[in-house]
């Protein structure tokens, strides 16, 4: 089984319609984003970030078509070319950067690897001192979503092949819109 955007959408969507704020919050809590002392603010910030990335209609809901068009925003920015398309030729380099520094299991990435990779981008995207302060938590939350979306084999790690699969899946769905 390979990761797909539809599988992620269905994991978040609880009523088989559009994804609303409550469903995003429940999903984030389910994957462990709401753990710890700052759980409430982390879930709120995560929900707002997901809606900011994907909710094109600004109705605080994510329709399937919005998920497809915005799916590339859920992946590392380095996979997107100058024309705004996911470039599968960049997958090996991005995966190697994610697992960079590992001494064992270099063929698999986990949430810590992904969070470490995402942190500089989260810091760069922070548009307020508060968001900058929470950049490590945002990177950890984004990594948990990434692992949940990509780690179909063992639920804890993903491979370069999994990253290829989700890139190809999103590109195919975009081509059909």
Secondary structure, DSSP 8 states (H G I E B T S, - for coil): ----HHHHHHHH-SSSS-EEHHHHHHHHHHTTTT-STTHHHHHHHHHHHHHHHH-TT-SSEE-HHHHHHHGGGGS-GGGB-TTS-B-GGGHHHHHHHHSTT-SS-TT-B-HHHHHHHHHHHHHHH--SHHHHHTHHHHHHHHHHHHHHHH-TTTSS-B-HHHHHHHHHHHHHHHHH-
